Amino acid sequence: MMAPPKMLQIYVVALFFTSIGFIQSSRAFVPVPSSERTVITSVRKQHQQQQLSSRTSRVRHNVATNDPQLEEKFALTPPSKYPTQRGATVDSRQIIATGAGRQYLTAVRLSHILFASEELADASLHELRTASISFEELAQQISLCSETRDSGGTIGWVTLDDPDGTKNEHLDALFPPKARQQAVQITTKPGDIVLVESLRGFHLVQTVDVMADVRKMAHLKQRRRKKTDTSGGVMSGALSGMFSSNDTGKDLTYKLETMGCQMNLADSERIEGQLQSLGIRPLDSDDVTDPDVVVLNTCSIREHAESKVYSYLGPHAKRKREGEDVAIVVAGCVAQQEGEQLLRRVPEVDLVMGPQYANRLSDFFEDIANGNQVVATEATHIMEDSSKPRRQSKVCAWVNVIYGCNERCAFCIVPTTRGVEQSRPLESIVQEVEELVEQGYKEVTLLGQNIDAYGRDMIPKRKFSDLLRIVGSIPGLERLRFVTSHPRYMSMSVVEEILNTPSVCESIHIPFQSGSNKILASMGRGHTREKYLHIVDRIRSRLPDASITADVIVGFPGETEEDFQDSLRLMEEVKFDSVNTAAYSPRPNTPAAAWENQIPDDVKEDRLQRINLLVKQHAKERRERMVGKTVEVLVEERNVRVPTKVTGRTRHNYIVHFDGDIDALQGELVNVHVDSCGAFYLSGTQV
């Protein structure tokens, strides 16, 4: 086997950024390039300028049009904590290294493989890069470390704040101090694998997970205690008894509302897992009392997102003003977007928490119980779940594989609210899916805002198609889906895995957003109409019957009627199985919001109605080809409109309704003869 060029050490060292400008290698001091130090300084200056910007400059930063009402709407929205300009850094290591995310990182969980020679270590790194073998399996097969070999190379947690080495001295024999220090200085990002040398030999070191003191990363604001409040009461909130010796044993309940996409649904499952780990139960539908904890998981994609949040919070804020014990949590993208401004608008809110903290909700509850308002929006490495998500389905499950997005589409707020891309370690994903299969789940959907980008932020880089193959090969997993693909990165290797891995469903969601090259260029999508159609042709050349769905925006700034017709013509060429449509709406901290060539609302509404008619027409045509055929359906739930029927989906992701007993059929794969269809469903009879 041919080993990769010996540039790994230089490559990984270049990704470590500290104020002192060098790291101590076991061989030599390697200076960090001056260009990287310049970037750090630039990021810090940008952060300081954002903090000092006036209300007027925030208006100009967020939106500057000839519409005074629009300017006023976004006037108080704070600048994003993440880079928003095309060309700005998208390396999470660099962003976190210059902020609280690195300052309050407390520990990393490491595994290693020990080699006698650098050449063998390099060759093994190549095998890991191509995902031909897992890190654990490789460690068990060839690691020279007898103490960790059987456990797959597990070293365990390494404390970062250890100036004299006493906190980690129990690891010295396994992983000597100098090499250990070098590894954590190079990277603390989960999933990364780096090569370091010690007196024992050459170590391939994998960062498995991280631990951060998220309470120190958050901003606290002490509530003013009312003079009449002598018992804690409202000022300490409904959670006060959980963290005191005077616990009354009250049965606490919560209510969680979720807005938005599949990512938010997955985050809400993790939030619920946190709540239930604390002994807080969901409010029963027939319960006449109000919940003690209210959680709103927000979405900022569409217009009026902020207004919907404030409207929802109104009744619960009123309860609090009237003296009730209720803890109010705002999570998700609007929380990340608004930050402390949300507390100023609704002082009754206890916790404002960005999506990167969805699995760390319980960490903030003690501060809330002590009478503090908490704002947690700092950038941080994504940490693995400390509690199990509470799944909404017994059959299908969401699994996050990559968080954030590095694209800078002119219309999209996602990069400013969910941050830059951070891929989860492959081993963590596989473990989660294996556990789901053991629990009886039949279908898993892998989630990512730009899922084809999975692994490109890792050291070494990984490929999404390899992840698809490995997860799709897990025994007992019947179906595997994934969303969302990007035309800029969609590769034929993914299509080949759909073809070659039986569990991967023939269903691809790949947004085109516009059929006009002029508008695509304005959006900054990084692809053309022709490239998109070429991708569709290549997919159908290998998967002729695949289901292809998409997203499209109408009324983007500068869109003419001819541009809109280009979108309709593209849809006629492709004939999508379904398309999510939306009229463009300006979002804060996005370039397009500041453009003056906005399209009138009545024009956007007219185009939206026309494109929806075409979507419905094509959806019906695509489903009509299934009438008279027998399809495999995974039964998911009772039909809410007709209780004697059950509802499931085909591999193409078509909804199917048919007569059946949900108690007997839920989670089963059954054959259904398709008798008829609507635009977005099939009806049939079990055979």
Residue pairs with C-beta under 8 A, 6 or more apart in sequence:
1 123
1 126
1 127
3 119
3 122
3 123
3 126
4 122
4 125
4 126
4 129
6 118
6 122
8 122
8 125
8 194
8 195
8 460
9 25
9 30
9 195
10 30
11 459
12 186
12 187
12 192
12 194
12 195
12 459
13 23
13 25
13 30
13 32
13 186
14 32
14 33
14 36
15 91
15 93
15 94
15 186
15 187
15 459
16 23
16 32
16 93
16 97
16 185
16 186
16 187
17 32
17 36
17 37
17 39
17 40
17 93
17 94
17 97
17 98
18 32
18 97
18 185
19 40
21 31
21 32
21 37
22 29
22 30
22 31
22 32
23 29
23 30
23 32
23 182
23 185
23 186
24 178
24 181
24 182
24 185
25 182
26 178
26 179
26 182
26 196
26 197
26 198
27 197
36 94
39 89
39 94
40 94
40 97
40 98
43 83
43 89
43 94
43 95
43 98
44 98
47 98
47 99
50 78
50 79
53 61
53 79
55 75
55 76
58 75
58 76
58 77
58 78
58 79
59 71
59 74
59 75
60 594
61 79
61 589
62 74
62 75
62 77
62 79
62 588
62 589
62 593
62 594
63 70
63 71
63 73
63 74
63 586
63 588
63 593
63 594
64 71
64 594
65 71
65 586
65 593
65 594
65 595
65 596
65 598
66 596
67 598
70 586
70 593
74 586
74 588
74 593
76 341
77 337
77 338
77 341
77 588
77 589
78 337
78 338
78 339
78 340
78 341
79 589
80 337
80 416
80 417
80 589
81 336
81 339
81 377
81 378
81 379
82 95
82 379
82 415
82 416
82 417
82 419
82 420
83 89
83 90
83 95
83 415
83 420
84 408
84 415
84 416
84 589
84 590
85 408
86 408
86 524
89 95
90 406
90 420
90 421
90 457
91 420
91 457
92 189
92 379
92 381
92 404
92 419
92 420
92 421
92 422
92 457
93 187
93 188
93 189
95 101
95 379
95 419
95 420
96 102
96 379
96 380
96 381
99 378
99 379
100 216
100 217
100 378
100 379
100 380
101 212
101 217
101 378
101 379
101 380
101 381
102 188
103 217
104 212
104 213
104 214
104 216
104 217
105 160
105 188
105 210
105 211
105 212
105 381
106 159
106 160
106 161
106 211
106 212
106 213
107 157
107 158
107 159
107 160
107 210
107 211
108 157
108 158
108 160
108 184
108 188
108 207
108 208
108 209
108 210
108 211
109 155
109 156
109 157
109 158
109 207
109 208
109 209
109 210
109 211
110 155
110 156
110 158
110 175
110 183
110 205
110 206
110 207
110 208
111 135
111 136
111 139
111 148
111 152
111 153
111 154
111 155
111 205
111 206
111 208
112 139
112 143
112 145
112 148
112 153
112 155
112 174
112 175
112 203
112 204
112 205
112 206
113 121
113 124
113 135
113 138
113 139
113 142
113 143
113 145
113 153
113 203
113 204
114 143
114 144
114 145
114 200
114 201
114 202
114 203
115 121
115 124
115 142
115 143
115 144
115 201
115 202
115 203
115 204
116 144
116 201
116 202
117 201
117 202
118 195
118 197
118 202
120 142
120 202
121 195
121 202
121 203
121 204
122 195
124 138
124 142
124 204
125 193
125 195
125 204
125 460
127 133
127 138
128 135
128 138
128 193
128 204
128 460
129 460
129 461
129 462
130 466
131 426
131 462
131 463
131 466
131 467
131 469
131 470
133 141
134 426
134 427
134 430
134 470
135 152
135 153
135 193
135 204
135 206
135 427
136 152
136 153
136 427
137 152
139 148
139 149
139 152
139 153
140 149
140 150
140 152
140 153
143 149
143 153
144 200
144 201
145 153
145 174
145 200
147 173
147 174
148 154
148 155
148 174
153 206
155 171
155 174
155 175
156 171
157 211
158 168
158 171
158 180
158 184
159 167
159 168
160 184
160 188
161 167
162 168
165 172
165 177
168 177
168 180
171 180
175 183
175 198
175 203
175 205
176 198
176 199
176 200
178 198
179 196
179 197
179 198
179 203
179 205
182 196
183 194
183 196
183 203
183 205
186 192
186 194
186 196
187 194
187 207
187 459
188 207
188 210
188 381
189 207
189 210
189 381
189 422
189 457
189 458
189 459
190 207
190 208
190 209
190 210
190 381
190 382
190 383
190 384
190 422
190 424
190 425
190 428
191 206
191 207
191 423
191 424
191 425
191 426
191 458
191 462
192 206
192 207
192 458
192 459
193 204
193 205
193 206
193 207
193 458
193 459
193 460
194 204
194 205
194 459
195 202
195 203
195 204
195 205
196 202
196 203
196 205
197 203
206 425
207 425
208 425
208 427
208 428
209 383
209 384
209 425
209 428
210 381
210 383
211 383
212 380
212 381
212 383
214 357
214 360
214 363
214 364
214 376
214 380
215 363
215 364
215 366
215 367
217 376
217 378
217 380
218 364
218 367
218 374
218 375
218 376
218 378
219 340
219 374
219 375
219 376
220 367
220 372
220 373
220 374
221 340
221 343
221 372
221 373
221 374
221 375
222 371
222 372
222 373
223 235
223 371
223 372
223 373
225 235
225 371
226 234
226 235
229 235
232 240
232 244
232 371
233 323
233 325
234 320
234 323
234 324
234 325
235 371
236 369
236 370
236 371
237 325
237 326
237 327
237 350
237 368
237 369
237 371
238 252
238 292
238 293
238 325
238 326
238 327
239 252
239 292
239 293
239 327
239 365
239 368
239 369
240 325
240 369
241 247
241 248
241 249
241 250
242 252
242 278
242 279
242 365
242 369
243 365
243 366
243 369
243 370
244 369
250 292
251 281
252 279
252 280
252 281
252 292
252 293
253 280
253 281
253 282
253 283
253 284
253 287
253 289
253 291
253 292
253 293
254 272
254 275
254 280
254 281
254 282
254 283
254 291
254 292
254 293
254 294
254 295
255 282
255 283
255 291
255 293
255 294
255 295
256 268
256 271
256 272
256 275
256 282
256 295
256 296
256 297
257 295
257 296
257 297
257 312
258 264
258 265
258 268
258 297
259 296
259 297
259 298
259 299
259 305
259 308
259 332
260 297
260 298
260 299
260 301
260 332
260 333
261 299
261 301
262 398
262 445
262 447
262 483
263 355
263 400
263 418
263 447
263 449
264 297
264 298
264 299
264 332
264 333
264 355
265 392
265 398
266 389
266 398
266 399
266 400
266 447
267 297
267 331
267 332
267 355
267 358
268 297
268 358
269 389
269 390
269 391
269 392
269 398
270 358
270 359
270 385
270 387
270 389
271 295
271 297
271 331
271 358
271 359
271 361
272 282
272 389
272 390
273 359
273 385
273 387
273 388
273 389
273 390
274 359
274 360
274 361
274 362
274 386
274 387
275 293
275 295
275 361
275 362
276 282
276 387
276 390
277 362
277 386
277 387
278 362
278 365
280 292
280 293
283 289
283 291
290 319
290 324
290 326
291 326
292 325
292 326
292 327
293 326
293 327
293 329
294 316
294 326
294 327
294 328
294 329
295 329
295 331
295 361
296 309
296 312
296 313
296 329
296 330
296 331
296 332
297 331
297 332
297 358
298 305
298 309
298 330
298 331
298 332
298 333
298 334
298 335
299 305
299 332
299 333
299 334
300 306
300 332
300 333
300 334
300 337
300 413
300 417
300 587
301 333
301 413
301 414
301 587
302 582
302 585
303 585
303 586
303 587
304 585
305 333
305 334
306 334
306 337
306 338
309 330
309 334
309 342
310 345
310 346
313 328
313 330
313 346
313 348
313 349
316 326
316 328
316 348
317 328
317 346
317 348
317 349
319 326
320 326
320 328
320 348
321 348
327 350
327 351
327 365
327 368
328 346
328 348
328 349
328 350
328 351
329 349
329 350
329 351
329 353
329 361
330 342
330 349
330 351
330 352
330 353
331 351
331 353
331 354
331 355
331 357
331 358
331 361
332 354
332 355
332 417
333 354
333 355
333 413
333 414
333 417
333 418
334 342
334 417
335 342
335 352
335 353
335 354
335 355
335 377
336 354
336 355
336 356
336 377
336 416
336 417
336 418
337 413
337 416
337 417
337 588
337 589
338 345
338 352
339 352
339 375
339 377
340 352
340 375
342 349
342 352
343 349
343 352
343 373
343 375
347 373
349 373
350 368
350 373
350 374
351 361
351 364
351 368
351 373
351 374
351 375
351 376
352 373
352 374
352 375
352 376
352 377
353 361
353 364
353 374
353 376
353 377
354 376
354 377
354 417
355 403
355 417
355 418
356 379
356 380
356 382
356 403
356 418
356 419
357 363
357 364
357 376
357 380
359 383
359 384
359 385
359 386
359 387
360 376
360 383
360 386
362 386
362 387
364 374
364 376
367 374
368 374
379 419
381 422
382 403
382 422
382 424
384 424
384 428
391 397
391 441
393 636
393 637
394 440
394 441
394 666
394 667
395 441
395 442
395 443
395 634
395 635
395 636
395 637
395 666
395 667
396 441
396 442
396 443
396 444
396 445
396 634
396 636
397 436
397 441
397 443
397 444
397 445
398 444
398 445
398 447
399 429
399 432
399 433
399 436
399 444
399 445
399 446
399 447
400 424
400 447
400 448
401 423
401 424
401 429
401 446
401 447
401 448
401 451
401 454
401 467
402 421
402 422
402 423
402 424
402 448
402 449
402 450
402 451
402 453
402 454
403 418
403 419
403 421
403 422
403 424
403 448
403 449
404 414
404 415
404 418
404 419
404 420
404 421
404 422
404 449
405 412
405 414
405 415
405 418
405 420
405 421
405 449
405 450
405 453
406 415
406 420
406 421
406 450
406 453
406 457
407 415
407 450
407 486
407 488
407 524
407 526
408 415
408 524
408 591
409 513
409 523
409 524
409 525
410 522
410 523
410 524
410 590
410 591
410 592
411 523
411 553
411 556
411 584
411 587
411 590
411 592
412 587
412 590
413 587
413 588
413 589
413 590
414 449
416 589
416 590
418 449
420 457
421 450
421 453
421 456
421 457
422 457
423 453
423 454
423 455
423 456
423 457
423 458
423 462
426 455
426 462
426 466
426 467
426 470
429 446
429 467
429 471
430 470
430 471
430 474
433 444
433 471
433 474
433 477
434 474
436 444
437 474
437 475
437 476
437 477
438 476
440 667
442 477
442 478
442 479
442 634
442 667
442 669
443 477
443 478
443 479
443 480
443 481
443 634
444 471
444 477
444 479
444 480
444 481
445 480
445 481
445 482
445 483
446 467
446 468
446 471
446 480
446 481
446 482
446 483
447 482
447 483
448 454
448 482
448 483
448 484
449 484
450 484
450 486
450 489
451 464
451 482
451 483
451 484
451 485
452 464
452 485
452 486
452 489
452 490
452 491
452 494
453 464
453 486
453 489
454 462
454 463
454 464
454 467
455 461
455 462
455 463
455 464
455 466
455 467
456 462
463 491
463 493
464 491
464 494
465 491
465 493
465 494
465 496
465 497
468 480
468 482
468 494
468 497
468 498
468 501
468 504
469 497
469 500
469 501
471 477
471 480
472 480
472 497
472 501
472 502
472 503
472 504
473 501
473 503
474 503
477 503
478 503
478 634
478 669
479 503
479 505
479 634
479 651
480 501
480 503
480 504
480 505
481 504
481 505
481 507
481 653
482 504
483 509
484 509
484 510
484 511
484 551
485 494
485 508
485 509
485 510
486 510
486 511
487 510
487 511
487 512
487 525
487 526
487 527
487 531
487 532
487 535
488 525
488 526
488 527
490 510
490 535
492 538
492 542
495 538
495 539
495 542
495 543
496 542
497 504
498 504
498 505
498 506
498 508
498 543
498 546
499 542
499 543
505 651
505 652
505 653
506 543
506 545
506 546
506 547
506 651
506 652
507 546
507 547
507 549
507 651
507 652
507 653
508 539
508 546
508 547
508 548
508 549
509 548
509 549
509 550
509 551
510 532
510 535
510 548
510 549
510 550
511 550
511 551
511 552
511 580
512 529
512 532
512 550
512 551
512 552
512 567
512 570
513 519
513 520
513 523
513 525
513 551
513 552
513 553
514 520
514 523
514 525
514 552
514 553
514 556
514 559
514 563
514 566
514 567
515 529
515 552
515 563
515 566
515 567
515 568
515 569
515 570
515 571
516 529
516 559
516 562
516 563
516 564
516 566
516 567
517 528
517 529
517 530
517 566
518 558
518 563
519 556
519 558
519 559
519 563
519 566
520 527
520 528
520 529
522 556
522 557
522 558
522 592
523 553
523 556
523 592
524 591
529 566
529 570
532 570
533 570
533 573
533 574
536 548
536 574
539 546
539 548
540 546
540 548
545 652
546 652
547 577
547 622
547 652
547 653
547 654
548 574
548 576
548 577
549 576
549 577
549 578
549 579
549 580
549 653
550 574
550 576
550 578
550 579
550 580
551 579
551 580
551 581
551 582
552 567
552 571
552 579
552 580
552 581
552 582
552 611
553 581
553 582
553 583
553 584
554 564
554 567
554 581
554 582
554 583
554 584
554 604
554 607
554 608
554 611
555 583
555 584
555 599
555 603
555 604
555 607
555 608
556 584
556 592
556 599
557 584
557 592
557 595
557 597
557 598
557 599
558 595
558 597
558 599
559 584
559 599
564 607
564 611
567 611
568 610
568 611
568 614
571 579
571 611
571 614
571 615
571 618
572 614
575 618
575 621
575 622
576 615
576 618
576 619
576 622
577 618
577 619
577 622
577 623
577 652
577 653
577 654
578 615
578 619
578 680
579 611
579 615
579 618
581 608
581 611
581 612
581 615
582 608
583 601
583 604
583 605
583 607
583 608
584 592
584 599
584 604
586 592
586 593
586 598
587 593
616 679
616 680
617 679
619 679
619 680
620 677
620 678
620 679
623 654
623 677
623 678
623 679
623 680
623 681
623 682
624 677
626 650
626 654
626 674
626 677
626 682
627 674
627 675
627 676
627 677
627 682
628 673
628 674
629 673
629 674
630 671
630 672
630 673
630 674
630 687
631 650
631 654
631 656
631 671
631 672
631 674
631 682
631 684
632 650
632 651
632 669
632 670
632 671
632 672
633 648
633 649
633 650
633 656
633 658
633 669
633 670
633 671
633 672
634 648
634 649
634 667
634 668
634 669
635 646
635 647
635 648
635 660
635 662
635 665
635 666
635 667
635 668
635 669
635 670
636 647
636 648
636 649
636 666
637 646
637 647
637 662
637 666
638 645
638 646
638 647
638 662
639 645
639 646
639 647
639 657
642 657
644 659
645 657
645 658
645 659
645 660
646 657
646 658
646 659
646 660
646 661
646 662
646 665
646 666
647 655
647 656
647 657
648 655
648 656
648 670
648 672
649 655
649 656
650 656
650 682
654 681
654 682
655 680
655 681
655 682
656 672
656 674
656 681
656 682
656 683
656 684
657 681
657 682
657 683
657 684
658 672
658 683
658 684
658 685
658 686
659 685
659 686
660 670
660 686
670 686
671 686
671 687
672 682
672 684
672 685
672 686
672 687
673 684
673 685
673 686
673 687
674 682
674 683
674 684
675 683
675 684
675 685
676 682
676 683
676 684
677 683
